[in-house]
Amino acid sequence: MAHQDQEENLIGFQQEVNLNQLRQTRQQEIEFDDAISYVTTVKERFENEPLVYRQFLQILYSFDKQQGGLLEIVVERILSLFFDHPDLLEGFTHFLPEGRIEEYARERLHYAAAVAKARNAATSNSSGTAAAA
């Protein structure tokens, strides 16, 4: 009887492990799909500016190879590159791992995206006003 209980516990544990592995695999697939979608968006946005797209790819490469304080440099480069593209600034936040420094970087990107949205709205409003005059 005790052997059967142990076996049932082991089977239950194995099923739980398999379920967790499946969840993890699905999450990785979703993250991969999000990453591909984001890179595709950047590529399409800068279709007529291949240098910007290449700079973005270089930033991603350095981000992938990051060590220590490099994250701040990567975020600053993204802020500079996507200055007028709030959706791209917001999108990049999904690639930041969890942590205190990463949270600060995420906040900087969100703030920059909000500023870019406001700037873009003000520009489109003034363009509409100028066109009406």
C-alpha positions as CSV (number, residue, x, y, z in Angstrom):
1,M,0.0,0.0,0.0
2,A,2.8,2.5,0.9
3,H,4.6,1.5,-2.3
4,Q,1.4,2.3,-4.3
5,D,1.1,5.7,-2.5
6,Q,4.7,6.5,-3.4
7,E,4.1,5.6,-7.0
8,E,1.0,7.7,-7.2
9,N,2.8,10.7,-5.6
10,L,5.7,10.2,-8.1
11,I,3.3,10.1,-11.1
12,G,1.5,13.2,-9.8
13,F,4.9,14.9,-9.4
14,Q,6.0,13.9,-12.9
15,Q,2.7,15.2,-14.3
16,E,3.2,18.5,-12.5
17,V,6.8,18.8,-13.8
18,N,5.6,18.0,-17.4
19,L,2.9,20.7,-17.1
20,N,5.4,23.3,-15.8
21,Q,7.8,22.4,-18.7
22,L,4.9,22.8,-21.2
23,R,4.0,26.2,-19.7
24,Q,7.6,27.3,-19.9
25,T,7.9,26.1,-23.5
26,R,4.7,27.9,-24.5
27,Q,5.9,31.1,-22.8
28,Q,9.2,30.9,-24.6
29,E,7.4,30.4,-27.9
30,I,5.2,33.5,-27.2
31,E,8.3,35.5,-26.2
32,F,10.1,34.4,-29.4
33,D,7.0,35.3,-31.5
34,D,6.9,38.7,-29.8
35,A,10.5,39.3,-30.5
36,I,10.2,38.4,-34.2
37,S,7.1,40.6,-34.5
38,Y,9.0,43.6,-32.9
39,V,12.1,43.2,-35.1
40,T,9.8,42.9,-38.1
41,T,8.0,46.1,-37.1
42,V,11.3,47.9,-36.7
43,K,12.5,46.6,-40.1
44,E,9.4,47.8,-41.8
45,R,9.3,51.1,-40.1
46,F,12.9,51.9,-41.2
47,E,12.6,50.3,-44.6
48,N,13.9,53.5,-46.2
49,E,16.5,54.0,-43.5
50,P,18.6,50.8,-43.5
51,L,21.3,52.5,-41.4
52,V,18.8,52.9,-38.5
53,Y,17.8,49.3,-38.8
54,R,21.4,48.1,-38.8
55,Q,22.1,50.2,-35.7
56,F,19.1,48.6,-34.1
57,L,20.5,45.1,-34.9
58,Q,23.9,46.1,-33.4
59,I,22.1,47.3,-30.2
60,L,20.3,44.0,-30.0
61,Y,23.5,42.1,-30.4
62,S,25.2,44.1,-27.7
63,F,22.2,43.7,-25.5
64,D,22.3,39.9,-26.0
65,K,26.0,40.0,-25.0
66,Q,25.5,42.4,-22.1
67,Q,27.6,42.4,-19.0
68,G,27.3,44.5,-15.9
69,G,26.5,48.1,-16.6
70,L,26.0,47.7,-20.4
71,L,22.2,47.7,-20.0
72,E,22.2,51.5,-19.3
73,I,24.1,52.0,-22.5
74,V,21.8,49.8,-24.5
75,V,18.7,51.7,-23.2
76,E,20.3,55.1,-23.9
77,R,21.1,54.0,-27.5
78,I,17.5,52.7,-27.9
79,L,16.1,56.0,-26.5
80,S,18.2,57.9,-29.0
81,L,17.5,55.7,-32.0
82,F,13.7,55.6,-31.5
83,F,13.3,59.1,-30.1
84,D,10.1,59.8,-32.1
85,H,8.7,56.3,-32.0
86,P,6.9,55.7,-28.7
87,D,5.5,52.3,-29.8
88,L,9.0,51.1,-30.4
89,L,10.3,52.4,-27.1
90,E,7.4,50.7,-25.3
91,G,8.0,47.5,-27.3
92,F,11.6,47.3,-26.2
93,T,10.6,47.1,-22.6
94,H,9.3,43.6,-23.1
95,F,12.9,42.4,-23.7
96,L,14.2,43.6,-20.4
97,P,14.7,40.9,-17.8
98,E,13.3,41.4,-14.3
99,G,15.4,43.2,-11.8
100,R,16.1,46.5,-10.1
101,I,18.3,48.0,-12.9
102,E,16.0,46.6,-15.5
103,E,13.0,48.2,-13.8
104,Y,14.7,51.5,-13.9
105,A,15.5,51.1,-17.6
106,R,11.9,50.1,-18.2
107,E,10.6,53.2,-16.5
108,R,13.0,55.4,-18.6
109,L,11.7,53.8,-21.8
110,H,8.0,54.2,-20.7
111,Y,8.7,57.9,-19.8
112,A,10.4,58.5,-23.1
113,A,7.6,56.9,-25.0
114,A,5.1,59.1,-23.2
115,V,7.1,62.2,-24.1
116,A,7.4,61.1,-27.7
117,K,3.6,60.5,-27.9
118,A,3.0,64.0,-26.5
119,R,5.6,65.5,-28.9
120,N,4.0,63.7,-31.9
121,A,0.5,64.8,-30.8
122,A,1.7,68.4,-30.5
123,T,3.4,68.2,-33.9
124,S,0.3,66.8,-35.6
125,N,-1.9,69.4,-33.9
126,S,0.3,72.3,-35.0
127,S,0.5,70.8,-38.5
128,G,-3.3,70.6,-38.7
129,T,-3.6,74.2,-37.4
130,A,-1.1,75.4,-39.9
131,A,-2.8,73.6,-42.7
132,A,-6.2,75.1,-41.7
133,A,-4.7,78.6,-41.7
